[in-house]
Structure formats: C-alpha cells, structure tokens
Amino acid sequence: MAAVTLIEERVLFSPDIPEAVNQLLQAAVAASSVDHSRAERLFLQAQSLDNACLQTYFALYKFYFFQKRLADAERIVRAGLAEAARQGQFPVDYSQLAQQPKQWDLYANDTTLFYLYTLKALAFIKLRQGYDSEAQQVLAHLRQLDPKDLSGASVIMDLAAGMAA
C-alpha cells in the first residue's frame, strides 16, 4: 500500500488555481511561520510556475508585508497590478483609469476586482512606509475606481484619516 502525504489547505485560493501552484502556495503558507527562507522560495517557485496566476502575487505580497519587507511587498503589488491590467486589457496606471472610469468596468470579473484589491494594498503599504501623500493619491483614485467600495478601501481611508488627525 502506498503512503499518501496530504497537505492541509491552510488558505483557500481561487477554485481555478492550478493544482501544482496551489500545493506550492499551501506549503509556503505552512512554512511561513517557521522558515521564512523556505516559504519565500516556495512562493517564488509558485509564481514562476504560473506568473499569470494572480493568487501568487497576492500570496507573495502578503508574505512580504507581514515580514515587514515593504519595498518587496510594493514591488510585487506593482507587478500584480501590471499582470491584472494585462489580463484585463486595461491601462496599468490607476490615474489613467480614473480619468475615464466609465470606460472600464472594474467590477467585471475576478481580474478587475484583484486590481482594485491590490491597489488598496498599495495604499496601505505606502501608509506603512510613511508616504502619506502617495497613499492619499492612490486612495483618491481608488474612490473613483471603486465607488461601491467592493475592495474595502474605506478601511484604509479611515486609517489614513486617523493618522492625519
């Protein structure tokens, strides 16, 4: 009888995520609390396996953020924004999107919603880096792009307002 090794799913990613990518991400999440180097290698391996899989950007920027590696988190956020824009066939520059918000339906699908959610992450990272004016610029554009607040950016907006007071 063959032994079967099961990896407990710690995080539920998109149901459309490739199985091999999911397994790497699950292993990375499991390692993230005990072996940061191994976790980072696994996150990067998952991303290199399928760099079109937006969940790999999400997992990696969250990992870097919690490791307080804010420059790395920002780099991956920006790469994730670029990949989402490529997939959604819209401009990556959020200020350009905000100039013509009715031209782009950023509530259309998981890709566009990922873009909004990741833009919120960029604003939060900018706040944590102490770049309050840059965070405010991102949030101002996000208000225009996400008037229904599906990304939950109002939480970051409230945090930014509280820090400014």
N, C-alpha and C positions, 0 to 999 in steps of 0.2 A: 504494500500500500504506500503510495507517495504522500509525503508530507506536504501540506499546503500552508503557506505563510500568508496570513491576512494582515493587511494594514488597515487599522481602524480609521475611518474617514473622520478627520477632525474638523474639516471645513467643507461645507457644501458649495462647490463651484457650479458654474453653469452646467446644465444637463448635456449640453452639446460639446463639452470639453473632451478632447481626445483622451482615451483611457491612459495611454502612456504618460501624457502630460499630467493628468490628474494624479497618477501614482507618484510621480516625482514631486508634485506640489504637496501632496499629503505627507510624504517622507520629509520634505523640507519643513513643513509646519511642525511636525513631530520633533524634528531636530532643533528647531529654532530656540527652544528654551534651554537646551543643554549643550549644543555645539554650534555656535554661530557660524564658524567657518564652513562646516559641513552643510548647514542649512543654506548658506549663500550659494555654495557650489550647486546644490540641488535646484534652487530657484533659477539660477542662471542656466543650468542644464535644461530645465523645463522650457525656459524661454527660447533657448537656441534650438530645441526640438521643434517648436512651432511658434515662431515670432509673430504670427498673425493672431495667436490666441490672446485676446485681451486680458484674460484672467491671470496670465503670467505677469503682466505689467502690474496689475492690481496687487497680487501677492508680493511681488518684489518691492514695490514702493512702500507697502505697509511694513514689510520686514525692515527696510532701511529706516523708515520713520521711527519704529519702535526701538531701533538700535541707536537712535539719535544721530544717524548719519544723514542729516538733512540735505546736504548737497547731492548725495547719491539718490536720495528719495526724489528730489526735484528733477534730476536727470532722467530718472525712469518715468516720472509723471509726464515730462515733456515728450519722451519717446512714445508713451502710451497715447497721449493726445494726438501725436502725429500719425500713429498707426490707426487710431479710430477715425481720424479725418480721411486718411487714405481709403479705408474700407467704406466709409460713408459717402465718399466723393464730395466732400465739402472742404472749405479752407481750414487749415490748422489754426490760423491766427484768430483767436477769440474776439479780438477787437474788430476784425474784418467781418466776422459772423454777426456781431452785434450791430453793425451798420445796416445790415439787411436781414433782420431777424425773421421776417415773414417768408423770405426765400428758402429758409432751411427749417425743416421740421425736426427739431432736436428731441422730440418725444416719439419719433417714428419707430424706433426699434432698440434692441439691446446695445448696439454700437453707438448710437447717438446718446443714449442715456449714460453709457460708460463715459463718453466725452464729458458730459455735464458733471458727473460724479467725480471724475478725475480733475476737472477744472476746480471743483470745490477743494479737492485735496491740495492743489497748487496754492490756493489762497491760504489754507491752513498752514502749509509748510512755510509760506512767506511770512505769516504771522509769527511762527515759532522761530524763524531766522531773525526776527526783529525788523523786517522790511514792511512796516505797516502801510506805507503809501502804496507799495506794489500790491500788497494784499487787498487794499481798498480798491485799486484799479480792477483787479480780477473780479472782486465781488460786485462792483458796479456793472461790469459786463455780464456777469452771471445773472444779475437781477433781470437784465433784458432778455437773456437767452433762456432763462428758466423761470418765467413769471408764475408758474404753478408751484414752484419750489419742490419739484419731484426729487431733486438731488439732495434736499435737506440743507442747502447752503444757508438758510436763515439761522441755523445754529452757529455757524462760523461768523455770520454777520453780527449776531448778538454778542459773540465773544469779542469780536473786533471793536464793537461799540463800547463794551465794558472795559476793554484795555485802554481805549482812548479817553475814557472819563476820568 
